[in-house]
Amino acid sequence: MPRDVLFVPGLPASDLWIRKPGGRREKIFVRQTRRIGELIWKAVDPRLLGPDNLDDEDPVEAGDPVDRTRILIVDLKHARSLYDILRKQCGLTRGQIHKVGWDWRRPCGDERARKLLTSKIEQAPMGSVLIAHSTGGLLTRSVLAADPALCERLSAVISFGVPWVGTLKSMGVLLQREGLTAADKADARKVIAHSWAAIDLLPRVDAGLTFRGNGGAYDLFGSVDWLPERPLWLRRAVRSRLTHSLETLGVPDKVWRLPVDLHNVVGFGEPTTVSARIEGDAVTFNVGPHGEALGFDEVRQGDGTIPFSSAGSVAPASSSDRQVTNRPIPIGAYRGMGKKRHASLWANPGAVKTLLSVVGGREPEPLIELALDTSAYSPGTPIRIRYSLQEPGGDPMGGQIRILTPASRGGQGSRSTDPRGFGTMIFDRSDFAVSTVGTSRMRRVRAELTCSAGRTDVFALVPA
């Protein structure tokens, strides 16, 4: 029998509303026109900025998780893509999916969000599964840690790409190195600088993500000198939020102390901002390169947004009898399916298996996954193939990868997978056979992953 689900999204993935006189509500995030579906983010609207004083009257209310948006003719399914899996594959009805939107302008441990999530858990049937995505995992941890008795009502927590010890995404937006969804860089910085939860995401000094020019650790919470002096409001807004984050969240770690089982789904292999080096007023971001042959360095990879070093390898508390299962999910192109990164991590085949067993009640399956790095479609690059091999309980399995379409008749034989049970193998393009498709010469990339529990393969035609 499928279990009910509570879904807590990340940042900024909840609709926001303003209560108007007469009981009417106005939606201020996310707004769309009906012309061609152009996404409108009114980032300059001061109502979309988090209050400087959390005790001040705040008319903004959280709505449901962002369901879907359209940019031009592209339909972006956000929470809808998860709901589709829960309904069509896990067998849930609409009434079994309990949506927990929250005001991401306010802190992860905000009293409003705590009351809302607590109420939702108490109203949901006993034995429900809580699914947390990204920053929603930090909110979930804060709420359950404040009232561990709530865990008795849950059968499990599934986390997707949660930055347990922080991420550099907010820092990049604050320094205008990148934007955020449809907002331009200046508007995105204004929104993120005033979002208390976005500042909660900044990594503490112990996370190993920020460094000085000499290689020593850099404490982003020690000062705001790493921010530009102009505009004047920037340092002022961030400073107060840094202080609040330290006082309320302390120094987070990757130890699961809650009395409920955790299934931690983590993407790896996608180039991700994994460290920042600060020298004076100069900040250099390091985007993790692709993995090395017969394995990869977890510290330099992630799901495109969250580093593996922050999201992965969560451990149970030494005194806990609860199970923590870490599920490493290869990011790349699967047979018949395109790449699914941080925003839709749950759509990868290995993640779906977790949902089917924990939510859908099916017998747990081993993780036997193979994905092609999409850099293979760029001429002249090596062929990178990612894999994950785990027993149903999370223990790593050994296996072999071999090319099914070798360039020579003798082939290359098989290569053994990494003892950790996941990683990346690198092949030369010349290792794969050539075919002519129309007037183009293409490489037939087909590889097979086998182990004692089964097999899978991946296939693609890429430029020769």
C-alpha positions as CSV (number, residue, x, y, z in Angstrom):
1,M,0.0,0.0,0.0
2,P,1.6,3.4,-1.0
3,R,2.3,5.7,1.9
4,D,1.2,9.3,2.0
5,V,3.9,11.9,1.2
6,L,4.7,15.3,2.6
7,F,6.8,17.4,0.1
8,V,9.1,20.2,1.3
9,P,10.7,22.0,-1.7
10,G,13.9,24.0,-1.8
11,L,14.7,27.7,-2.5
12,P,13.1,29.6,-4.2
13,A,10.5,26.9,-5.0
14,S,7.4,28.0,-3.2
15,D,4.7,30.4,-4.4
16,L,4.4,33.6,-2.4
17,W,1.2,35.5,-1.9
18,I,0.1,38.8,-0.4
19,R,-3.2,39.0,1.5
20,K,-5.2,42.0,0.2
21,P,-8.1,43.9,1.8
22,G,-11.4,42.0,1.6
23,G,-9.7,38.6,1.8
24,R,-8.3,38.6,-1.8
25,R,-4.8,37.3,-2.4
26,E,-2.3,38.5,-5.0
27,K,0.4,36.2,-6.2
28,I,3.9,37.8,-6.2
29,F,5.9,34.7,-7.0
30,V,6.0,33.0,-9.5
31,R,4.0,35.2,-11.9
32,Q,3.4,34.5,-15.6
33,T,1.7,36.1,-18.5
34,R,-0.6,34.3,-20.8
35,R,0.9,35.6,-24.0
36,I,3.7,33.2,-24.7
37,G,4.2,31.9,-21.2
38,E,7.0,34.3,-20.4
39,L,8.1,34.0,-16.8
40,I,7.9,37.2,-14.8
41,W,9.9,37.6,-11.6
42,K,9.1,40.9,-10.0
43,A,12.4,41.0,-8.2
44,V,12.3,44.7,-7.9
45,D,9.0,44.5,-6.0
46,P,10.0,45.2,-2.4
47,R,7.4,42.8,-1.1
48,L,9.5,40.0,-2.5
49,L,12.5,40.9,-0.3
50,G,12.8,39.3,3.1
51,P,12.1,41.8,6.0
52,D,15.2,43.2,7.8
53,N,13.4,42.7,11.1
54,L,11.8,39.3,11.5
55,D,9.5,40.7,14.2
56,D,8.0,43.3,11.9
57,E,4.5,42.7,10.4
58,D,5.0,40.7,7.2
59,P,2.0,40.3,4.9
60,V,3.6,37.7,2.7
61,E,2.2,34.2,2.9
62,A,3.7,31.0,1.5
63,G,1.7,29.0,-1.1
64,D,2.2,25.6,-2.5
65,P,5.5,24.4,-4.0
66,V,6.0,25.9,-7.5
67,D,4.2,23.4,-9.7
68,R,5.3,24.4,-13.1
69,T,6.4,27.4,-15.2
70,R,6.6,28.2,-18.9
71,I,9.5,30.2,-20.4
72,L,8.7,30.9,-24.0
73,I,7.5,27.5,-25.3
74,V,9.4,25.5,-22.7
75,D,7.3,23.8,-20.1
76,L,9.3,23.5,-16.9
77,K,7.8,21.0,-14.5
78,H,9.1,21.7,-11.1
79,A,7.2,19.9,-8.3
80,R,4.8,18.5,-11.0
81,S,7.6,16.2,-12.2
82,L,7.8,14.6,-8.7
83,Y,4.0,14.4,-8.4
84,D,3.9,12.6,-11.8
85,I,6.2,9.9,-10.5
86,L,4.4,9.6,-7.2
87,R,1.0,9.2,-8.9
88,K,1.8,7.3,-12.1
89,Q,4.6,5.0,-10.7
90,C,4.1,4.8,-7.0
91,G,0.3,4.7,-7.1
92,L,-0.5,7.7,-4.9
93,T,-3.8,9.6,-5.3
94,R,-3.8,13.4,-5.4
95,G,-5.1,13.4,-1.8
96,Q,-2.0,11.5,-0.6
97,I,0.4,14.2,-1.6
98,H,0.6,16.9,1.1
99,K,2.3,20.0,-0.2
100,V,4.4,22.1,2.2
101,G,5.3,25.4,0.6
102,W,7.3,27.8,2.9
103,D,8.4,31.4,2.8
104,W,12.0,31.1,1.6
105,R,12.5,34.9,2.3
106,R,12.6,34.0,6.0
107,P,15.1,31.7,7.8
108,C,15.2,27.9,7.5
109,G,14.3,27.7,11.2
110,D,11.6,30.4,11.1
111,E,8.8,30.0,13.5
112,R,6.2,30.4,10.7
113,A,7.7,27.5,8.7
114,R,8.1,25.4,11.8
115,K,4.4,25.7,12.8
116,L,3.4,25.0,9.2
117,L,5.5,21.9,8.8
118,T,4.6,20.7,12.3
119,S,0.9,21.1,11.5
120,K,1.2,19.2,8.2
121,I,3.0,16.3,9.8
122,E,0.4,16.1,12.6
123,Q,-2.4,16.1,10.0
124,A,-0.9,13.6,7.7
125,P,-1.6,9.8,8.3
126,M,0.8,7.9,10.6
127,G,3.6,6.4,8.7
128,S,3.8,9.1,6.0
129,V,7.1,9.7,4.1
130,L,8.6,13.2,4.2
131,I,10.4,14.2,1.0
132,A,12.8,17.1,1.2
133,H,14.5,18.8,-1.7
134,S,17.6,21.0,-1.4
135,T,17.1,23.8,1.2
136,G,13.8,22.1,2.3
137,G,16.1,19.5,3.9
138,L,17.6,22.1,6.2
139,L,14.1,23.3,7.2
140,T,13.1,19.7,7.8
141,R,16.1,19.0,10.0
142,S,15.5,22.1,12.0
143,V,11.8,21.3,12.6
144,L,12.4,17.6,13.5
145,A,15.3,18.5,15.8
146,A,13.2,21.0,17.7
147,D,10.4,18.4,18.2
148,P,11.8,14.8,17.7
149,A,8.4,13.4,18.7
150,L,7.2,14.3,15.2
151,C,9.5,11.6,13.8
152,E,7.2,9.0,15.4
153,R,4.6,10.0,12.8
154,L,6.9,9.4,9.9
155,S,8.1,6.1,8.4
156,A,11.1,7.7,6.6
157,V,12.7,10.9,5.3
158,I,13.9,11.0,1.6
159,S,16.3,13.8,0.9
160,F,17.2,14.9,-2.6
161,G,20.3,17.1,-3.1
162,V,20.3,18.6,0.4
163,P,23.3,20.9,1.2
164,W,23.8,19.6,4.7
165,V,26.9,21.7,5.3
166,G,26.1,24.5,2.8
167,T,26.6,25.4,-0.9
168,L,28.3,28.3,-2.7
169,K,25.2,29.0,-4.9
170,S,24.2,32.0,-2.8
171,M,27.7,33.4,-2.7
172,G,27.8,33.3,-6.5
173,V,24.6,35.2,-6.8
174,L,25.6,37.8,-4.2
175,L,28.8,38.4,-6.2
176,Q,26.8,38.6,-9.4
177,R,28.7,35.7,-11.0
178,E,25.4,34.1,-11.8
179,G,21.7,34.8,-11.8
180,L,18.8,32.9,-10.5
181,T,16.0,31.4,-12.7
182,A,14.5,34.2,-14.8
183,A,15.9,37.1,-12.9
184,D,18.9,39.1,-14.1
185,K,22.0,39.2,-11.9
186,A,21.3,42.5,-10.2
187,D,17.7,41.6,-9.3
188,A,18.7,38.1,-8.2
189,R,21.4,39.6,-5.9
190,K,18.8,41.8,-4.2
191,V,16.4,39.0,-3.6
192,I,19.1,36.6,-2.3
193,A,20.8,39.2,-0.1
194,H,17.5,39.8,1.7
195,S,16.5,36.1,1.9
196,W,17.5,34.8,5.4
197,A,17.3,31.2,4.1
198,A,19.7,31.9,1.3
199,I,22.2,33.2,3.8
200,D,21.6,30.0,5.9
201,L,23.0,28.1,2.8
202,L,26.4,29.7,3.0
203,P,29.0,27.1,4.1
204,R,30.6,27.4,7.5
205,V,34.4,27.4,7.8
206,D,34.4,23.7,8.7
207,A,32.7,22.7,5.5
208,G,36.0,22.9,3.5
209,L,34.5,24.9,0.7
210,T,36.1,28.4,1.2
211,F,39.8,29.1,1.3
212,R,42.3,31.9,1.6
213,G,44.9,32.6,-1.0
214,N,47.5,30.7,1.1
215,G,45.2,27.7,1.2
216,G,43.9,28.2,4.8
217,A,40.2,28.1,5.6
218,Y,38.2,31.3,5.1
219,D,35.3,32.1,7.4
220,L,32.5,33.8,5.4
221,F,30.7,34.4,8.7
222,G,33.7,36.2,10.3
223,S,33.2,39.4,8.3
224,V,31.5,40.7,5.1
225,D,34.8,41.9,3.5
226,W,34.3,39.3,0.7
227,L,31.3,41.3,-0.5
228,P,31.8,44.5,-2.6
229,E,31.5,47.8,-0.8
230,R,28.8,49.0,-3.2
231,P,25.9,49.1,-3.2
232,L,25.8,50.2,0.5
233,W,22.8,48.1,1.4
234,L,24.5,44.8,0.4
235,R,26.9,44.4,3.3
236,R,24.3,45.7,5.8
237,A,21.6,43.2,4.7
238,V,24.0,40.2,4.6
239,R,25.7,41.0,8.0
240,S,22.6,40.8,10.0
241,R,21.5,37.6,8.4
242,L,24.9,36.0,8.9
243,T,24.7,36.7,12.6
244,H,21.2,35.3,12.9
245,S,22.2,32.1,11.0
246,L,25.1,31.4,13.3
247,E,23.0,32.0,16.4
248,T,20.1,29.8,15.3
249,L,21.7,27.0,13.1
250,G,25.1,26.9,14.6
251,V,27.6,24.8,12.7
252,P,25.8,22.1,10.8
253,D,27.3,18.7,10.0
254,K,26.5,15.5,8.2
255,V,25.4,13.4,11.2
256,W,21.8,12.3,11.2
257,R,20.6,12.4,14.8
258,L,16.9,12.1,14.3
259,P,14.9,9.0,15.3
260,V,13.7,8.2,11.7
261,D,15.3,6.4,8.8
262,L,16.9,8.6,6.2
263,H,17.3,7.8,2.5
264,N,19.8,10.4,1.2
265,V,19.8,10.7,-2.6
266,V,22.9,12.5,-4.0
267,G,23.8,13.4,-7.5
268,F,27.4,13.2,-8.7
269,G,29.5,13.9,-11.7
270,E,28.1,17.2,-13.0
271,P,30.5,20.2,-13.0
272,T,29.5,22.1,-9.8
273,T,31.0,25.1,-7.9
274,V,32.8,23.3,-5.2
275,S,35.2,25.8,-3.6
276,A,35.9,29.5,-3.5
277,R,39.3,31.2,-2.9
278,I,39.3,34.6,-1.4
279,E,42.3,36.9,-1.8
280,G,41.6,40.5,-0.7
281,D,38.5,41.6,-2.6
282,A,39.1,39.0,-5.3
283,V,37.0,35.8,-5.3
284,T,37.8,32.8,-7.6
285,F,35.3,30.0,-7.9
286,N,36.4,26.5,-8.7
287,V,34.0,24.5,-10.8
288,G,34.8,20.8,-10.3
289,P,36.2,19.2,-13.4
290,H,35.1,15.8,-14.8
291,G,36.0,12.7,-12.9
292,E,39.2,10.7,-13.3
293,A,39.5,7.2,-14.7
294,L,38.2,4.4,-12.5
295,G,36.7,6.7,-10.0
296,F,36.3,10.4,-9.2
297,D,37.0,12.9,-6.5
298,E,33.7,13.5,-4.7
299,V,35.0,16.9,-3.4
300,R,35.1,18.2,-6.9
301,Q,31.7,17.1,-8.2
302,G,28.0,17.4,-7.6
303,D,24.6,17.6,-9.1
304,G,25.2,21.0,-10.8
305,T,24.2,23.0,-7.8
306,I,25.1,21.1,-4.6
307,P,28.6,19.7,-4.1
308,F,28.8,16.0,-3.4
309,S,31.0,16.9,-0.4
310,S,28.0,18.7,1.2
311,A,25.1,16.5,0.1
312,G,26.7,13.0,0.4
313,S,28.1,10.6,2.9
314,V,25.6,11.4,5.7
315,A,26.3,9.2,8.8
316,P,24.0,8.1,11.6
317,A,24.7,9.2,15.1
318,S,26.8,6.6,17.0
319,S,24.0,6.0,19.5
320,S,21.2,5.8,16.8
321,D,19.5,2.6,15.7
322,R,18.1,4.3,12.7
323,Q,19.2,3.5,9.2
324,V,20.9,6.0,6.9
325,T,21.2,5.0,3.3
326,N,23.2,7.2,0.9
327,R,22.2,6.8,-2.7
328,P,24.8,8.2,-5.2
329,I,23.0,8.9,-8.5
330,P,25.0,9.4,-11.7
331,I,24.2,12.6,-13.5
332,G,24.1,12.1,-17.3
333,A,22.1,10.8,-20.2
334,Y,20.5,7.4,-19.6
335,R,19.1,5.1,-22.3
336,G,15.9,6.9,-23.5
337,M,16.2,9.8,-21.0
338,G,18.0,13.1,-20.9
339,K,20.1,14.5,-18.1
340,K,18.3,15.3,-14.8
341,R,20.3,17.6,-12.5
342,H,19.6,19.2,-9.1
343,A,16.1,20.6,-9.8
344,S,14.7,17.3,-10.9
345,L,17.1,14.8,-9.2
346,W,14.1,12.5,-8.3
347,A,13.6,11.8,-12.0
348,N,16.8,9.8,-12.4
349,P,16.2,6.0,-12.6
350,G,18.1,5.3,-9.3
351,A,16.1,7.9,-7.5
352,V,12.8,6.5,-8.8
353,K,13.8,3.1,-7.4
354,T,14.1,4.8,-4.0
355,L,10.6,6.3,-4.3
356,L,9.1,3.0,-5.5
357,S,10.4,1.1,-2.5
358,V,10.1,3.7,0.3
359,V,6.8,5.3,-0.9
360,G,5.3,2.7,-3.2
361,G,5.9,-0.2,-0.9
362,R,7.7,-2.3,-3.5
363,E,10.5,-4.7,-2.7
364,P,13.8,-2.7,-2.6
365,E,16.0,-3.2,-5.7
366,P,19.7,-3.0,-6.1
367,L,21.1,0.2,-7.6
368,I,22.6,-0.7,-11.0
369,E,22.8,2.5,-13.0
370,L,24.9,3.7,-16.0
371,A,24.8,7.2,-17.5
372,L,26.7,9.0,-20.3
373,D,28.3,12.4,-19.6
374,T,26.7,14.7,-22.1
375,S,30.2,16.2,-22.9
376,A,30.4,13.1,-25.2
377,Y,28.3,15.1,-27.8
378,S,31.1,17.6,-28.1
379,P,33.7,16.5,-30.7
380,G,37.2,15.8,-29.4
381,T,36.3,15.1,-25.8
382,P,36.8,11.8,-24.0
383,I,33.8,9.5,-23.4
384,R,32.9,9.6,-19.7
385,I,30.6,7.0,-18.4
386,R,29.3,7.1,-14.8
387,Y,28.0,4.2,-12.8
388,S,26.5,3.3,-9.4
389,L,26.3,-0.1,-7.9
390,Q,24.6,-0.7,-4.5
391,E,22.8,-3.5,-2.8
392,P,19.2,-2.7,-1.6
393,G,20.5,-1.8,1.8
394,G,23.1,0.6,0.5
395,D,26.3,-1.5,0.6
396,P,28.5,-1.1,-2.5
397,M,28.7,-3.9,-5.0
398,G,31.5,-4.8,-7.5
399,G,31.0,-5.0,-11.2
400,Q,32.4,-4.7,-14.7
401,I,32.0,-2.2,-17.5
402,R,32.8,-3.2,-21.1
403,I,32.3,-1.6,-24.5
404,L,29.7,-3.4,-26.6
405,T,30.6,-1.5,-29.8
406,P,34.4,-1.6,-29.9
407,A,36.4,-0.1,-32.7
408,S,38.4,-3.3,-33.2
409,R,37.2,-6.9,-33.2
410,G,39.3,-7.8,-30.2
411,G,37.7,-5.1,-28.1
412,Q,39.2,-3.9,-24.8
413,G,37.9,-6.4,-22.4
414,S,36.2,-5.4,-19.2
415,R,37.1,-2.8,-16.5
416,S,36.4,-3.3,-12.8
417,T,34.3,-0.7,-11.0
418,D,35.6,1.3,-8.0
419,P,35.2,-0.5,-4.6
420,R,33.1,2.4,-3.4
421,G,30.4,1.3,-5.8
422,F,30.2,4.4,-7.9
423,G,32.4,6.6,-10.0
424,T,33.4,7.6,-13.6
425,M,35.2,5.7,-16.3
426,I,36.9,7.5,-19.1
427,F,37.4,6.1,-22.6
428,D,39.0,7.5,-25.8
429,R,36.5,8.2,-28.6
430,S,38.6,6.0,-30.8
431,D,37.7,3.0,-28.6
432,F,34.2,3.0,-30.1
433,A,33.1,1.9,-33.6
434,V,32.3,4.4,-36.3
435,S,29.1,4.5,-38.4
436,T,27.9,6.8,-41.2
437,V,24.6,8.4,-40.5
438,G,23.5,10.4,-43.6
439,T,26.6,12.4,-44.4
440,S,28.0,12.4,-40.9
441,R,30.5,10.1,-39.2
442,M,29.3,9.1,-35.8
443,R,30.7,7.0,-32.9
444,R,28.4,4.2,-31.6
445,V,28.8,4.5,-27.9
446,R,27.3,1.5,-26.2
447,A,28.6,0.1,-22.9
448,E,27.3,-2.5,-20.5
449,L,27.5,-2.6,-16.7
450,T,27.2,-6.1,-15.1
451,C,27.3,-7.4,-11.6
452,S,26.0,-10.3,-9.6
453,A,22.6,-8.7,-9.2
454,G,22.0,-7.8,-12.9
455,R,23.0,-5.6,-15.7
456,T,22.2,-2.4,-17.6
457,D,23.6,-0.5,-20.6
458,V,23.8,2.9,-22.2
459,F,23.7,3.8,-25.9
460,A,24.2,7.0,-27.9
461,L,25.4,8.2,-31.3
462,V,27.9,11.0,-30.9
463,P,30.1,12.9,-33.3
464,A,33.2,11.0,-34.4
